[in-house]
Amino acid sequence: MKLWSDSWANGEPIPPRYAAGRLDDAGGVGFSDNLNPHLAWSDLPAGTQSLVLVCHDFDVPSKGDDVNQPDREVPADLPRVDFFHWVLVDLPPSLTQIAEGEFSRGFTARGKPGPATLHGARHGLNDYTGWFAGNAEMAGQYFGYDGPFPPFNDSLVHHYVFTLYALDVERLPVEGAFTGQQVREAMAPHVLGEVMHSGTYTLNKRLAAA
């Protein structure tokens, strides 16, 4: 399997237009263009019946005590956890690419609709669902792609991994408003192959200027 993107080279910094958050001219942070990136693939394994695409950030602070506090940074040695940014299942194997902005243009308060989406596929919930759960203006079910918006005071540059999985089933056995973790568990016995494309992103002005 091969996976590539015209949006940025594998392992390189992600341009702000593909992020949910960006640094603004005043030195603060705000919402960005939140375009889903272009992704293309080839050489699927024999017997592939559907594709799953997952984007996750494995550098998210496990505790929020220091997150987005202007007087300190989130310590680099704080244990980190996964944050799902995109969970897309049941893509047909005849599809060979996703266009830039095809699934996401802008950040939608209370979340984009789902699970039904383009190409007969289904979107799962991303983890902004939990992040905004206690915010009266933003709370909702966040389906589809919502890009990077790491803490502006994190001492780590975050890594975002887009993984394409080839499965031996046409429809993944998950229902309703499913999560990234549920997809991981459901597809585990059906994976024929997988391939990754990654990028990095930071909103820490000290790190961004380095």
N, C-alpha and C positions, 0 to 999 in steps of 0.2 A: 504494500500500500504506500501511496505517496500523498502528501498534503502540503500545499503551499498557499501563499497569499501575495497579492499585489499591494496590500495595505502597509506591510512592513516586513522586513527580513526576519527569518526565524531567530528568536533570542534577542532581538533589538528592541529599543524603546518604542512604545506604542504612541503614535501621534494623538494629540488631544481630541481630535474629532471623533475618535472611536471610544472615547471615555465618557462616563456620565458626569464626571467633575473635572474642572480645570482651574489653573491659576488665572486670576483676572488682572487687569491693568493696575488695580489699586493695591495689589499684593495679597488679596484675599483669595477665597475659592468660591466657585459657583458652578452651576450646571453647564455642561458642554453639549456638543452636537449629538452625542450618543448614537452614532451610526454603527450598525454591525459591520464588521470588516468583510472584505472579499475573502472567500476561501474556495479552493479548488482541489480536486483529488482525482486519482486514477489508480489502476492496478488493484482493484478490489479482489478479495479472495473468491475462488470458485464456490458457488453455493450461497453467496450473499443475497439475502432476502430483504433486508432493510438496513438503514444507517441511523446511528445515534450520534449527535454532536453535543458535547459538554464543554463548557468553559468554567474553570474554577481558579480561584486565587488561594494558594496554600499559605500565605503570609499574614493572615488576618489575626489581630490580637485576640487571645483567648479571654481577656478581661478588658472591660471598657473604661476602667477607672481613669486612665491617662489619655484616652482618645480625644483628639481635637481640643486639647487644653493648651492655650497659647504660652503658658509659662513653663512648659516642660515637654520633653519628647517621650514617646512610648519606648521603653527599653528594648534594645535589640534581643536580649536574652529571654524576653517574655515568651512562654509557650504560644505557638501559633496553631490556628485551625483553618479548615476549608471554608470558603464562601463561594457558592455557586452563582455565576453570572448569566449562564445560558444553559438550558436543558431542552433539547429538541430531539424528539424520537419519531420513528416511522417514516423517515425520509426514504423515498424510493431509490433503489440501486441504479436506476437509469439516470438519475440526476448526477451531474459532474461538477457543479459549482453553486455557490451562493454569491449573489452580487452585493457589492457595498450598498448598505442602506436598504436592502430588500426587506428585512424583517424589523428594522428599527431606525427611526429618524426622530431624534429628540427624546427627552425624558418625560414620561407621562405620570403626573401625580396620581396616586392610588393604583397605578399599574396598568399595563396594556392588557387587553382581553385575551382569553384563552379558554381551554387548551387548543381548540382547532386553529390551524394556521395554513400557510401556503403549501402547495405540493402534496396535499393530503396528509401532512404531518401533524404532530401535536406538540405543543409547548408545555413544559412543566413550570413550576414556580421557581423563580430565582430567590436568592436570600435577602433581597431588599424587602421582601414580604415580612420577614422577622425584624429587620433593622428598623422599619418604619411603623411597626405594630403599635407602639405607644404614642405615635404622633397623630393628633386628631385631623390634621390637614393632609397627611400623606398616607395614612394607613389604608391598606387594601391588599389584593392579591396581585403580585407582580409576575405576570407570565412573560416569557420570551427573553430577549436580550436587553440587559442594562449593564453598561460597561464599567470600567474602573472608576472608583471614587475613594481611594484609600485615605486614612487619616492624614491631615496636613502636617501633623507633628510626629509621624512615625519615623523612627531612626532606620528602618529597613526599606529598601526599594522592593515593591511587591512584584511577584511573578504571576503571570496569567497564562494558563495552559488551555489551549483548545485541542480537545481530543476527539477524533472521529473513530467510531467503532463500526465494524461490519458484523452484522448479526445473521444467524441462520433462521430467524423468524420474521414474518412479514409485519406483525404487530406486536409490540412489546407488551407483556401482561402487567400493565399499570393502568389505573383508571382515575378519573376525576382530576383534582388539583394535586398532582403528584410532585414529589420533590427530587432533587438530585440524588440524595442518598437512596431513595426508593428505586430510582432508575439503576443506580450502581448494583443494587442487590438483585433486581429483576433480570438484568441483562447478563449477569456473571456466567450462567451456564450456556449462553448463546453466542458468545463472542468468538468470531473467526479470525479477527485481526484488529489492530488498532494502530493509529499514527497520530503524532502531535505536532502542533505549531504553537510557539510561545512568544511572549513579549513581556516587557517590564514597564512599570509606571510608578511615578511618585508625585505627590503634591507638597513634599517637604522642600521649601525654597533652598535650604542649605544643600540638600542632595541634588536638586535639579540644577544648581549652579556649578556643581562639581565637574 
